[in-house]
Amino acid sequence: MLSDLGCDTAKRYGLVFDLPDDLAAVYERFGIDLNRSDAGHTRTLPVPATYVIDRSGTVRRALVDTDCTKRAEPADILAALDALA
């Protein structure tokens, strides 16, 4: 599991996007302080991504979707991890 405060790793892999002005205004109206929630990197957010990588560095399962409501199912992740054994 990787926690990527500031999106430095995500940036190296091209997994970030900048909020346009109109969407940033929506976040502000909902009281979301992007400075506080993303370590001061305003309007740059990560693309949600889940990878299962084997010991040799081969990606065995990946889910990357710009829709933050679509996430990898825990059961699918566990199955992919079990398949590595």
PDB file with one MODEL, atoms N, CA, C and O in Angstrom:
MODEL        1
ATOM      1  N   MET A   1       0.847  -1.163   0.000  1.00  0.00           N
ATOM      2  CA  MET A   1       0.000   0.000   0.000  1.00  0.00           C
ATOM      3  C   MET A   1       0.895   1.229   0.000  1.00  0.00           C
ATOM      4  O   MET A   1       1.889   1.284   0.724  1.00  0.00           O
ATOM      5  N   LEU A   2       0.545   2.194  -0.801  1.00  0.00           N
ATOM      6  CA  LEU A   2       1.320   3.422  -0.917  1.00  0.00           C
ATOM      7  C   LEU A   2       0.450   4.609  -0.548  1.00  0.00           C
ATOM      8  O   LEU A   2      -0.643   4.784  -1.087  1.00  0.00           O
ATOM      9  N   SER A   3       0.939   5.412   0.364  1.00  0.00           N
ATOM     10  CA  SER A   3       0.318   6.699   0.651  1.00  0.00           C
ATOM     11  C   SER A   3       1.204   7.742  -0.020  1.00  0.00           C
ATOM     12  O   SER A   3       2.407   7.797   0.238  1.00  0.00           O
ATOM     13  N   ASP A   4       0.626   8.551  -0.861  1.00  0.00           N
ATOM     14  CA  ASP A   4       1.395   9.438  -1.729  1.00  0.00           C
ATOM     15  C   ASP A   4       1.016  10.895  -1.475  1.00  0.00           C
ATOM     16  O   ASP A   4       0.520  11.579  -2.370  1.00  0.00           O
ATOM     17  N   LEU A   5       1.249  11.356  -0.264  1.00  0.00           N
ATOM     18  CA  LEU A   5       0.933  12.729   0.096  1.00  0.00           C
ATOM     19  C   LEU A   5       1.719  13.682  -0.809  1.00  0.00           C
ATOM     20  O   LEU A   5       2.946  13.612  -0.879  1.00  0.00           O
ATOM     21  N   GLY A   6       1.013  14.559  -1.490  1.00  0.00           N
ATOM     22  CA  GLY A   6       1.659  15.474  -2.428  1.00  0.00           C
ATOM     23  C   GLY A   6       1.690  14.953  -3.846  1.00  0.00           C
ATOM     24  O   GLY A   6       2.093  15.675  -4.757  1.00  0.00           O
ATOM     25  N   CYS A   7       1.273  13.709  -4.058  1.00  0.00           N
ATOM     26  CA  CYS A   7       1.151  13.105  -5.399  1.00  0.00           C
ATOM     27  C   CYS A   7       2.476  12.957  -6.144  1.00  0.00           C
ATOM     28  O   CYS A   7       2.475  12.881  -7.372  1.00  0.00           O
ATOM     29  N   ASP A   8       3.594  12.913  -5.443  1.00  0.00           N
ATOM     30  CA  ASP A   8       4.882  12.833  -6.136  1.00  0.00           C
ATOM     31  C   ASP A   8       5.021  11.562  -6.967  1.00  0.00           C
ATOM     32  O   ASP A   8       5.465  11.616  -8.114  1.00  0.00           O
ATOM     33  N   THR A   9       4.642  10.413  -6.393  1.00  0.00           N
ATOM     34  CA  THR A   9       4.731   9.151  -7.139  1.00  0.00           C
ATOM     35  C   THR A   9       3.715   9.133  -8.266  1.00  0.00           C
ATOM     36  O   THR A   9       4.032   8.730  -9.385  1.00  0.00           O
ATOM     37  N   ALA A  10       2.500   9.566  -7.979  1.00  0.00           N
ATOM     38  CA  ALA A  10       1.462   9.593  -9.015  1.00  0.00           C
ATOM     39  C   ALA A  10       1.891  10.460 -10.196  1.00  0.00           C
ATOM     40  O   ALA A  10       1.627  10.113 -11.347  1.00  0.00           O
ATOM     41  N   LYS A  11       2.546  11.573  -9.921  1.00  0.00           N
ATOM     42  CA  LYS A  11       3.022  12.448 -10.998  1.00  0.00           C
ATOM     43  C   LYS A  11       4.026  11.715 -11.887  1.00  0.00           C
ATOM     44  O   LYS A  11       3.988  11.853 -13.110  1.00  0.00           O
ATOM     45  N   ARG A  12       4.921  10.942 -11.281  1.00  0.00           N
ATOM     46  CA  ARG A  12       5.926  10.207 -12.075  1.00  0.00           C
ATOM     47  C   ARG A  12       5.280   9.202 -13.018  1.00  0.00           C
ATOM     48  O   ARG A  12       5.835   8.888 -14.071  1.00  0.00           O
ATOM     49  N   TYR A  13       4.103   8.695 -12.641  1.00  0.00           N
ATOM     50  CA  TYR A  13       3.410   7.709 -13.465  1.00  0.00           C
ATOM     51  C   TYR A  13       2.274   8.312 -14.286  1.00  0.00           C
ATOM     52  O   TYR A  13       1.517   7.582 -14.925  1.00  0.00           O
ATOM     53  N   GLY A  14       2.152   9.631 -14.274  1.00  0.00           N
ATOM     54  CA  GLY A  14       1.110  10.282 -15.058  1.00  0.00           C
ATOM     55  C   GLY A  14      -0.290  10.040 -14.520  1.00  0.00           C
ATOM     56  O   GLY A  14      -1.256  10.020 -15.282  1.00  0.00           O
ATOM     57  N   LEU A  15      -0.403   9.857 -13.219  1.00  0.00           N
ATOM     58  CA  LEU A  15      -1.689   9.551 -12.598  1.00  0.00           C
ATOM     59  C   LEU A  15      -2.216  10.724 -11.777  1.00  0.00           C
ATOM     60  O   LEU A  15      -2.694  10.533 -10.659  1.00  0.00           O
ATOM     61  N   VAL A  16      -2.133  11.920 -12.318  1.00  0.00           N
ATOM     62  CA  VAL A  16      -2.666  13.103 -11.650  1.00  0.00           C
ATOM     63  C   VAL A  16      -3.439  13.937 -12.664  1.00  0.00           C
ATOM     64  O   VAL A  16      -3.265  13.806 -13.875  1.00  0.00           O
ATOM     65  N   PHE A  17      -4.287  14.786 -12.131  1.00  0.00           N
ATOM     66  CA  PHE A  17      -4.982  15.751 -12.983  1.00  0.00           C
ATOM     67  C   PHE A  17      -5.185  17.023 -12.181  1.00  0.00           C
ATOM     68  O   PHE A  17      -5.244  16.999 -10.951  1.00  0.00           O
ATOM     69  N   ASP A  18      -5.290  18.127 -12.890  1.00  0.00           N
ATOM     70  CA  ASP A  18      -5.538  19.417 -12.258  1.00  0.00           C
ATOM     71  C   ASP A  18      -7.007  19.774 -12.437  1.00  0.00           C
ATOM     72  O   ASP A  18      -7.556  19.684 -13.535  1.00  0.00           O
ATOM     73  N   LEU A  19      -7.628  20.178 -11.340  1.00  0.00           N
ATOM     74  CA  LEU A  19      -9.030  20.586 -11.407  1.00  0.00           C
ATOM     75  C   LEU A  19      -9.162  21.875 -12.205  1.00  0.00           C
ATOM     76  O   LEU A  19      -8.401  22.817 -11.982  1.00  0.00           O
ATOM     77  N   PRO A  20     -10.114  21.933 -13.131  1.00  0.00           N
ATOM     78  CA  PRO A  20     -10.375  23.188 -13.822  1.00  0.00           C
ATOM     79  C   PRO A  20     -11.042  24.175 -12.860  1.00  0.00           C
ATOM     80  O   PRO A  20     -11.563  23.780 -11.818  1.00  0.00           O
ATOM     81  N   ASP A  21     -11.020  25.443 -13.214  1.00  0.00           N
ATOM     82  CA  ASP A  21     -11.563  26.496 -12.347  1.00  0.00           C
ATOM     83  C   ASP A  21     -12.998  26.227 -11.911  1.00  0.00           C
ATOM     84  O   ASP A  21     -13.330  26.400 -10.739  1.00  0.00           O
ATOM     85  N   ASP A  22     -13.849  25.805 -12.839  1.00  0.00           N
ATOM     86  CA  ASP A  22     -15.257  25.608 -12.493  1.00  0.00           C
ATOM     87  C   ASP A  22     -15.440  24.469 -11.482  1.00  0.00           C
ATOM     88  O   ASP A  22     -16.274  24.573 -10.582  1.00  0.00           O
ATOM     89  N   LEU A  23     -14.678  23.398 -11.621  1.00  0.00           N
ATOM     90  CA  LEU A  23     -14.790  22.284 -10.676  1.00  0.00           C
ATOM     91  C   LEU A  23     -14.160  22.636  -9.328  1.00  0.00           C
ATOM     92  O   LEU A  23     -14.659  22.219  -8.283  1.00  0.00           O
ATOM     93  N   ALA A  24     -13.083  23.391  -9.346  1.00  0.00           N
ATOM     94  CA  ALA A  24     -12.470  23.845  -8.094  1.00  0.00           C
ATOM     95  C   ALA A  24     -13.455  24.701  -7.308  1.00  0.00           C
ATOM     96  O   ALA A  24     -13.496  24.634  -6.079  1.00  0.00           O
ATOM     97  N   ALA A  25     -14.249  25.505  -8.012  1.00  0.00           N
ATOM     98  CA  ALA A  25     -15.256  26.329  -7.348  1.00  0.00           C
ATOM     99  C   ALA A  25     -16.322  25.465  -6.678  1.00  0.00           C
ATOM    100  O   ALA A  25     -16.813  25.809  -5.602  1.00  0.00           O
ATOM    101  N   VAL A  26     -16.680  24.353  -7.301  1.00  0.00           N
ATOM    102  CA  VAL A  26     -17.647  23.428  -6.698  1.00  0.00           C
ATOM    103  C   VAL A  26     -17.079  22.851  -5.409  1.00  0.00           C
ATOM    104  O   VAL A  26     -17.772  22.800  -4.392  1.00  0.00           O
ATOM    105  N   TYR A  27     -15.830  22.420  -5.446  1.00  0.00           N
ATOM    106  CA  TYR A  27     -15.177  21.894  -4.238  1.00  0.00           C
ATOM    107  C   TYR A  27     -15.210  22.948  -3.132  1.00  0.00           C
ATOM    108  O   TYR A  27     -15.517  22.633  -1.982  1.00  0.00           O
ATOM    109  N   GLU A  28     -14.897  24.182  -3.473  1.00  0.00           N
ATOM    110  CA  GLU A  28     -14.882  25.262  -2.480  1.00  0.00           C
ATOM    111  C   GLU A  28     -16.275  25.499  -1.896  1.00  0.00           C
ATOM    112  O   GLU A  28     -16.414  25.742  -0.697  1.00  0.00           O
ATOM    113  N   ARG A  29     -17.312  25.428  -2.747  1.00  0.00           N
ATOM    114  CA  ARG A  29     -18.685  25.622  -2.245  1.00  0.00           C
ATOM    115  C   ARG A  29     -19.076  24.528  -1.264  1.00  0.00           C
ATOM    116  O   ARG A  29     -19.880  24.766  -0.363  1.00  0.00           O
ATOM    117  N   PHE A  30     -18.518  23.329  -1.426  1.00  0.00           N
ATOM    118  CA  PHE A  30     -18.792  22.235  -0.499  1.00  0.00           C
ATOM    119  C   PHE A  30     -17.880  22.284   0.727  1.00  0.00           C
ATOM    120  O   PHE A  30     -17.943  21.410   1.591  1.00  0.00           O
ATOM    121  N   GLY A  31     -17.038  23.306   0.795  1.00  0.00           N
ATOM    122  CA  GLY A  31     -16.167  23.460   1.956  1.00  0.00           C
ATOM    123  C   GLY A  31     -14.934  22.581   1.944  1.00  0.00           C
ATOM    124  O   GLY A  31     -14.313  22.369   2.985  1.00  0.00           O
ATOM    125  N   ILE A  32     -14.574  22.068   0.784  1.00  0.00           N
ATOM    126  CA  ILE A  32     -13.386  21.215   0.674  1.00  0.00           C
ATOM    127  C   ILE A  32     -12.168  22.104   0.466  1.00  0.00           C
ATOM    128  O   ILE A  32     -12.057  22.806  -0.539  1.00  0.00           O
ATOM    129  N   ASP A  33     -11.269  22.061   1.424  1.00  0.00           N
ATOM    130  CA  ASP A  33     -10.037  22.857   1.365  1.00  0.00           C
ATOM    131  C   ASP A  33      -8.948  22.001   0.731  1.00  0.00           C
ATOM    132  O   ASP A  33      -8.322  21.185   1.407  1.00  0.00           O
ATOM    133  N   LEU A  34      -8.723  22.185  -0.554  1.00  0.00           N
ATOM    134  CA  LEU A  34      -7.747  21.351  -1.262  1.00  0.00           C
ATOM    135  C   LEU A  34      -6.329  21.572  -0.750  1.00  0.00           C
ATOM    136  O   LEU A  34      -5.512  20.653  -0.806  1.00  0.00           O
ATOM    137  N   ASN A  35      -6.019  22.759  -0.256  1.00  0.00           N
ATOM    138  CA  ASN A  35      -4.693  22.990   0.314  1.00  0.00           C
ATOM    139  C   ASN A  35      -4.454  22.084   1.515  1.00  0.00           C
ATOM    140  O   ASN A  35      -3.374  21.513   1.666  1.00  0.00           O
ATOM    141  N   ARG A  36      -5.466  21.955   2.365  1.00  0.00           N
ATOM    142  CA  ARG A  36      -5.328  21.154   3.574  1.00  0.00           C
ATOM    143  C   ARG A  36      -5.360  19.663   3.257  1.00  0.00           C
ATOM    144  O   ARG A  36      -4.624  18.880   3.858  1.00  0.00           O
ATOM    145  N   SER A  37      -6.218  19.271   2.308  1.00  0.00           N
ATOM    146  CA  SER A  37      -6.409  17.845   2.061  1.00  0.00           C
ATOM    147  C   SER A  37      -5.352  17.240   1.146  1.00  0.00           C
ATOM    148  O   SER A  37      -5.258  16.016   1.063  1.00  0.00           O
ATOM    149  N   ASP A  38      -4.555  18.049   0.458  1.00  0.00           N
ATOM    150  CA  ASP A  38      -3.554  17.492  -0.451  1.00  0.00           C
ATOM    151  C   ASP A  38      -2.180  18.106  -0.209  1.00  0.00           C
ATOM    152  O   ASP A  38      -1.442  18.397  -1.151  1.00  0.00           O
ATOM    153  N   ALA A  39      -1.854  18.296   1.039  1.00  0.00           N
ATOM    154  CA  ALA A  39      -0.516  18.747   1.446  1.00  0.00           C
ATOM    155  C   ALA A  39      -0.081  20.022   0.725  1.00  0.00           C
ATOM    156  O   ALA A  39       1.098  20.191   0.413  1.00  0.00           O
ATOM    157  N   GLY A  40      -1.030  20.915   0.463  1.00  0.00           N
ATOM    158  CA  GLY A  40      -0.676  22.195  -0.126  1.00  0.00           C
ATOM    159  C   GLY A  40      -0.523  22.192  -1.635  1.00  0.00           C
ATOM    160  O   GLY A  40      -0.124  23.206  -2.209  1.00  0.00           O
ATOM    161  N   HIS A  41      -0.828  21.086  -2.295  1.00  0.00           N
ATOM    162  CA  HIS A  41      -0.733  21.027  -3.754  1.00  0.00           C
ATOM    163  C   HIS A  41      -2.125  21.295  -4.320  1.00  0.00           C
ATOM    164  O   HIS A  41      -2.849  20.371  -4.688  1.00  0.00           O
ATOM    165  N   THR A  42      -2.478  22.553  -4.380  1.00  0.00           N
ATOM    166  CA  THR A  42      -3.829  22.920  -4.776  1.00  0.00           C
ATOM    167  C   THR A  42      -4.177  22.423  -6.159  1.00  0.00           C
ATOM    168  O   THR A  42      -3.406  22.541  -7.111  1.00  0.00           O
ATOM    169  N   ARG A  43      -5.352  21.871  -6.231  1.00  0.00           N
ATOM    170  CA  ARG A  43      -6.005  21.510  -7.482  1.00  0.00           C
ATOM    171  C   ARG A  43      -5.322  20.400  -8.261  1.00  0.00           C
ATOM    172  O   ARG A  43      -5.749  20.096  -9.375  1.00  0.00           O
ATOM    173  N   THR A  44      -4.293  19.790  -7.729  1.00  0.00           N
ATOM    174  CA  THR A  44      -3.706  18.613  -8.349  1.00  0.00           C
ATOM    175  C   THR A  44      -4.140  17.410  -7.537  1.00  0.00           C
ATOM    176  O   THR A  44      -3.816  17.293  -6.355  1.00  0.00           O
ATOM    177  N   LEU A  45      -4.876  16.517  -8.179  1.00  0.00           N
ATOM    178  CA  LEU A  45      -5.411  15.351  -7.482  1.00  0.00           C
ATOM    179  C   LEU A  45      -4.942  14.073  -8.164  1.00  0.00           C
ATOM    180  O   LEU A  45      -4.679  14.070  -9.366  1.00  0.00           O
ATOM    181  N   PRO A  46      -4.835  12.983  -7.397  1.00  0.00           N
ATOM    182  CA  PRO A  46      -4.428  11.713  -7.994  1.00  0.00           C
ATOM    183  C   PRO A  46      -5.593  11.032  -8.696  1.00  0.00           C
ATOM    184  O   PRO A  46      -6.748  11.201  -8.305  1.00  0.00           O
ATOM    185  N   VAL A  47      -5.290  10.277  -9.716  1.00  0.00           N
ATOM    186  CA  VAL A  47      -6.259   9.383 -10.339  1.00  0.00           C
ATOM    187  C   VAL A  47      -6.266   8.116  -9.481  1.00  0.00           C
ATOM    188  O   VAL A  47      -5.208   7.529  -9.254  1.00  0.00           O
ATOM    189  N   PRO A  48      -7.438   7.680  -8.999  1.00  0.00           N
ATOM    190  CA  PRO A  48      -7.465   6.464  -8.196  1.00  0.00           C
ATOM    191  C   PRO A  48      -6.920   5.275  -8.990  1.00  0.00           C
ATOM    192  O   PRO A  48      -7.329   5.030 -10.125  1.00  0.00           O
ATOM    193  N   ALA A  49      -5.999   4.550  -8.379  1.00  0.00           N
ATOM    194  CA  ALA A  49      -5.376   3.416  -9.057  1.00  0.00           C
ATOM    195  C   ALA A  49      -5.065   2.324  -8.048  1.00  0.00           C
ATOM    196  O   ALA A  49      -4.640   2.599  -6.926  1.00  0.00           O
ATOM    197  N   THR A  50      -5.281   1.084  -8.459  1.00  0.00           N
ATOM    198  CA  THR A  50      -4.937  -0.077  -7.646  1.00  0.00           C
ATOM    199  C   THR A  50      -4.140  -1.028  -8.529  1.00  0.00           C
ATOM    200  O   THR A  50      -4.552  -1.361  -9.640  1.00  0.00           O
ATOM    201  N   TYR A  51      -2.997  -1.456  -8.017  1.00  0.00           N
ATOM    202  CA  TYR A  51      -2.152  -2.417  -8.734  1.00  0.00           C
ATOM    203  C   TYR A  51      -1.801  -3.561  -7.814  1.00  0.00           C
ATOM    204  O   TYR A  51      -1.575  -3.359  -6.621  1.00  0.00           O
ATOM    205  N   VAL A  52      -1.755  -4.762  -8.361  1.00  0.00           N
ATOM    206  CA  VAL A  52      -1.173  -5.919  -7.669  1.00  0.00           C
ATOM    207  C   VAL A  52       0.064  -6.265  -8.488  1.00  0.00           C
ATOM    208  O   VAL A  52      -0.021  -6.578  -9.675  1.00  0.00           O
ATOM    209  N   ILE A  53       1.212  -6.199  -7.824  1.00  0.00           N
ATOM    210  CA  ILE A  53       2.498  -6.385  -8.497  1.00  0.00           C
ATOM    211  C   ILE A  53       3.203  -7.569  -7.857  1.00  0.00           C
ATOM    212  O   ILE A  53       3.310  -7.645  -6.633  1.00  0.00           O
ATOM    213  N   ASP A  54       3.687  -8.498  -8.686  1.00  0.00           N
ATOM    214  CA  ASP A  54       4.364  -9.668  -8.122  1.00  0.00           C
ATOM    215  C   ASP A  54       5.805  -9.327  -7.732  1.00  0.00           C
ATOM    216  O   ASP A  54       6.274  -8.213  -7.967  1.00  0.00           O
ATOM    217  N   ARG A  55       6.487 -10.280  -7.146  1.00  0.00           N
ATOM    218  CA  ARG A  55       7.842 -10.039  -6.620  1.00  0.00           C
ATOM    219  C   ARG A  55       8.847  -9.666  -7.710  1.00  0.00           C
ATOM    220  O   ARG A  55       9.865  -9.037  -7.421  1.00  0.00           O
ATOM    221  N   SER A  56       8.571 -10.046  -8.957  1.00  0.00           N
ATOM    222  CA  SER A  56       9.491  -9.705 -10.047  1.00  0.00           C
ATOM    223  C   SER A  56       9.197  -8.323 -10.627  1.00  0.00           C
ATOM    224  O   SER A  56       9.918  -7.854 -11.508  1.00  0.00           O
ATOM    225  N   GLY A  57       8.132  -7.664 -10.135  1.00  0.00           N
ATOM    226  CA  GLY A  57       7.787  -6.333 -10.612  1.00  0.00           C
ATOM    227  C   GLY A  57       6.758  -6.316 -11.730  1.00  0.00           C
ATOM    228  O   GLY A  57       6.475  -5.259 -12.296  1.00  0.00           O
ATOM    229  N   THR A  58       6.191  -7.482 -12.057  1.00  0.00           N
ATOM    230  CA  THR A  58       5.178  -7.563 -13.101  1.00  0.00           C
ATOM    231  C   THR A  58       3.809  -7.204 -12.526  1.00  0.00           C
ATOM    232  O   THR A  58       3.403  -7.728 -11.489  1.00  0.00           O
ATOM    233  N   VAL A  59       3.111  -6.310 -13.208  1.00  0.00           N
ATOM    234  CA  VAL A  59       1.760  -5.940 -12.783  1.00  0.00           C
ATOM    235  C   VAL A  59       0.822  -7.086 -13.151  1.00  0.00           C
ATOM    236  O   VAL A  59       0.689  -7.442 -14.321  1.00  0.00           O
ATOM    237  N   ARG A  60       0.183  -7.649 -12.154  1.00  0.00           N
ATOM    238  CA  ARG A  60      -0.726  -8.784 -12.357  1.00  0.00           C
ATOM    239  C   ARG A  60      -2.189  -8.360 -12.385  1.00  0.00           C
ATOM    240  O   ARG A  60      -3.025  -9.067 -12.947  1.00  0.00           O
ATOM    241  N   ARG A  61      -2.502  -7.236 -11.797  1.00  0.00           N
ATOM    242  CA  ARG A  61      -3.878  -6.712 -11.811  1.00  0.00           C
ATOM    243  C   ARG A  61      -3.786  -5.206 -11.705  1.00  0.00           C
ATOM    244  O   ARG A  61      -2.984  -4.676 -10.936  1.00  0.00           O
ATOM    245  N   ALA A  62      -4.609  -4.516 -12.479  1.00  0.00           N
ATOM    246  CA  ALA A  62      -4.608  -3.053 -12.435  1.00  0.00           C
ATOM    247  C   ALA A  62      -6.019  -2.537 -12.644  1.00  0.00           C
ATOM    248  O   ALA A  62      -6.774  -3.049 -13.471  1.00  0.00           O
ATOM    249  N   LEU A  63      -6.352  -1.523 -11.887  1.00  0.00           N
ATOM    250  CA  LEU A  63      -7.589  -0.780 -12.105  1.00  0.00           C
ATOM    251  C   LEU A  63      -7.250   0.686 -11.948  1.00  0.00           C
ATOM    252  O   LEU A  63      -6.854   1.132 -10.871  1.00  0.00           O
ATOM    253  N   VAL A  64      -7.408   1.429 -13.022  1.00  0.00           N
ATOM    254  CA  VAL A  64      -7.161   2.875 -13.027  1.00  0.00           C
ATOM    255  C   VAL A  64      -8.379   3.511 -13.671  1.00  0.00           C
ATOM    256  O   VAL A  64      -8.730   3.191 -14.806  1.00  0.00           O
ATOM    257  N   ASP A  65      -9.025   4.417 -12.939  1.00  0.00           N
ATOM    258  CA  ASP A  65     -10.225   5.048 -13.470  1.00  0.00           C
ATOM    259  C   ASP A  65     -10.317   6.468 -12.932  1.00  0.00           C
ATOM    260  O   ASP A  65     -10.194   6.690 -11.727  1.00  0.00           O
ATOM    261  N   THR A  66     -10.529   7.412 -13.808  1.00  0.00           N
ATOM    262  CA  THR A  66     -10.630   8.809 -13.372  1.00  0.00           C
ATOM    263  C   THR A  66     -11.910   9.064 -12.581  1.00  0.00           C
ATOM    264  O   THR A  66     -12.022  10.086 -11.903  1.00  0.00           O
ATOM    265  N   ASP A  67     -12.868   8.154 -12.658  1.00  0.00           N
ATOM    266  CA  ASP A  67     -14.086   8.260 -11.861  1.00  0.00           C
ATOM    267  C   ASP A  67     -13.781   7.725 -10.465  1.00  0.00           C
ATOM    268  O   ASP A  67     -13.644   6.517 -10.275  1.00  0.00           O
ATOM    269  N   CYS A  68     -13.675   8.626  -9.489  1.00  0.00           N
ATOM    270  CA  CYS A  68     -13.266   8.221  -8.146  1.00  0.00           C
ATOM    271  C   CYS A  68     -14.289   7.345  -7.433  1.00  0.00           C
ATOM    272  O   CYS A  68     -14.011   6.831  -6.350  1.00  0.00           O
ATOM    273  N   THR A  69     -15.473   7.167  -8.027  1.00  0.00           N
ATOM    274  CA  THR A  69     -16.453   6.269  -7.417  1.00  0.00           C
ATOM    275  C   THR A  69     -16.243   4.822  -7.838  1.00  0.00           C
ATOM    276  O   THR A  69     -16.857   3.916  -7.275  1.00  0.00           O
ATOM    277  N   LYS A  70     -15.386   4.601  -8.816  1.00  0.00           N
ATOM    278  CA  LYS A  70     -15.090   3.242  -9.282  1.00  0.00           C
ATOM    279  C   LYS A  70     -13.761   2.800  -8.688  1.00  0.00           C
ATOM    280  O   LYS A  70     -12.700   3.300  -9.062  1.00  0.00           O
ATOM    281  N   ARG A  71     -13.834   1.872  -7.774  1.00  0.00           N
ATOM    282  CA  ARG A  71     -12.644   1.376  -7.078  1.00  0.00           C
ATOM    283  C   ARG A  71     -12.569  -0.134  -7.222  1.00  0.00           C
ATOM    284  O   ARG A  71     -13.567  -0.800  -7.497  1.00  0.00           O
ATOM    285  N   ALA A  72     -11.385  -0.652  -7.034  1.00  0.00           N
ATOM    286  CA  ALA A  72     -11.198  -2.097  -7.081  1.00  0.00           C
ATOM    287  C   ALA A  72     -11.969  -2.738  -5.934  1.00  0.00           C
ATOM    288  O   ALA A  72     -11.970  -2.233  -4.812  1.00  0.00           O
ATOM    289  N   GLU A  73     -12.620  -3.849  -6.230  1.00  0.00           N
ATOM    290  CA  GLU A  73     -13.333  -4.589  -5.199  1.00  0.00           C
ATOM    291  C   GLU A  73     -12.320  -5.327  -4.325  1.00  0.00           C
ATOM    292  O   GLU A  73     -11.419  -5.988  -4.843  1.00  0.00           O
ATOM    293  N   PRO A  74     -12.460  -5.220  -3.015  1.00  0.00           N
ATOM    294  CA  PRO A  74     -11.523  -5.915  -2.121  1.00  0.00           C
ATOM    295  C   PRO A  74     -11.398  -7.405  -2.423  1.00  0.00           C
ATOM    296  O   PRO A  74     -10.296  -7.951  -2.365  1.00  0.00           O
ATOM    297  N   ALA A  75     -12.504  -8.069  -2.744  1.00  0.00           N
ATOM    298  CA  ALA A  75     -12.452  -9.503  -3.051  1.00  0.00           C
ATOM    299  C   ALA A  75     -11.590  -9.775  -4.286  1.00  0.00           C
ATOM    300  O   ALA A  75     -10.876 -10.777  -4.335  1.00  0.00           O
ATOM    301  N   ASP A  76     -11.653  -8.885  -5.283  1.00  0.00           N
ATOM    302  CA  ASP A  76     -10.833  -9.040  -6.485  1.00  0.00           C
ATOM    303  C   ASP A  76      -9.349  -8.850  -6.173  1.00  0.00           C
ATOM    304  O   ASP A  76      -8.500  -9.557  -6.716  1.00  0.00           O
ATOM    305  N   ILE A  77      -9.046  -7.907  -5.310  1.00  0.00           N
ATOM    306  CA  ILE A  77      -7.653  -7.676  -4.909  1.00  0.00           C
ATOM    307  C   ILE A  77      -7.127  -8.903  -4.164  1.00  0.00           C
ATOM    308  O   ILE A  77      -6.026  -9.380  -4.436  1.00  0.00           O
ATOM    309  N   LEU A  78      -7.919  -9.405  -3.229  1.00  0.00           N
ATOM    310  CA  LEU A  78      -7.494 -10.582  -2.465  1.00  0.00           C
ATOM    311  C   LEU A  78      -7.299 -11.790  -3.374  1.00  0.00           C
ATOM    312  O   LEU A  78      -6.355 -12.558  -3.190  1.00  0.00           O
ATOM    313  N   ALA A  79      -8.183 -11.964  -4.352  1.00  0.00           N
ATOM    314  CA  ALA A  79      -8.039 -13.066  -5.300  1.00  0.00           C
ATOM    315  C   ALA A  79      -6.759 -12.921  -6.106  1.00  0.00           C
ATOM    316  O   ALA A  79      -6.057 -13.906  -6.337  1.00  0.00           O
ATOM    317  N   ALA A  80      -6.449 -11.713  -6.533  1.00  0.00           N
ATOM    318  CA  ALA A  80      -5.214 -11.476  -7.286  1.00  0.00           C
ATOM    319  C   ALA A  80      -3.983 -11.747  -6.417  1.00  0.00           C
ATOM    320  O   ALA A  80      -2.990 -12.299  -6.892  1.00  0.00           O
ATOM    321  N   LEU A  81      -4.056 -11.358  -5.150  1.00  0.00           N
ATOM    322  CA  LEU A  81      -2.945 -11.646  -4.227  1.00  0.00           C
ATOM    323  C   LEU A  81      -2.812 -13.132  -3.989  1.00  0.00           C
ATOM    324  O   LEU A  81      -1.694 -13.646  -3.950  1.00  0.00           O
ATOM    325  N   ASP A  82      -3.929 -13.847  -3.828  1.00  0.00           N
ATOM    326  CA  ASP A  82      -3.884 -15.301  -3.645  1.00  0.00           C
ATOM    327  C   ASP A  82      -3.272 -15.981  -4.850  1.00  0.00           C
ATOM    328  O   ASP A  82      -2.572 -16.984  -4.708  1.00  0.00           O
ATOM    329  N   ALA A  83      -3.527 -15.444  -6.041  1.00  0.00           N
ATOM    330  CA  ALA A  83      -2.996 -16.040  -7.274  1.00  0.00           C
ATOM    331  C   ALA A  83      -1.471 -15.911  -7.350  1.00  0.00           C
ATOM    332  O   ALA A  83      -0.821 -16.647  -8.092  1.00  0.00           O
ATOM    333  N   LEU A  84      -0.908 -14.985  -6.589  1.00  0.00           N
ATOM    334  CA  LEU A  84       0.543 -14.814  -6.592  1.00  0.00           C
ATOM    335  C   LEU A  84       1.249 -15.914  -5.808  1.00  0.00           C
ATOM    336  O   LEU A  84       2.426 -16.194  -6.036  1.00  0.00           O
ATOM    337  N   ALA A  85       0.530 -16.525  -4.896  1.00  0.00           N
ATOM    338  CA  ALA A  85       1.145 -17.534  -4.008  1.00  0.00           C
ATOM    339  C   ALA A  85       1.454 -18.832  -4.722  1.00  0.00           C
ATOM    340  O   ALA A  85       1.969 -19.766  -4.108  1.00  0.00           O
TER     341      ALA A  85
ENDMDL
END
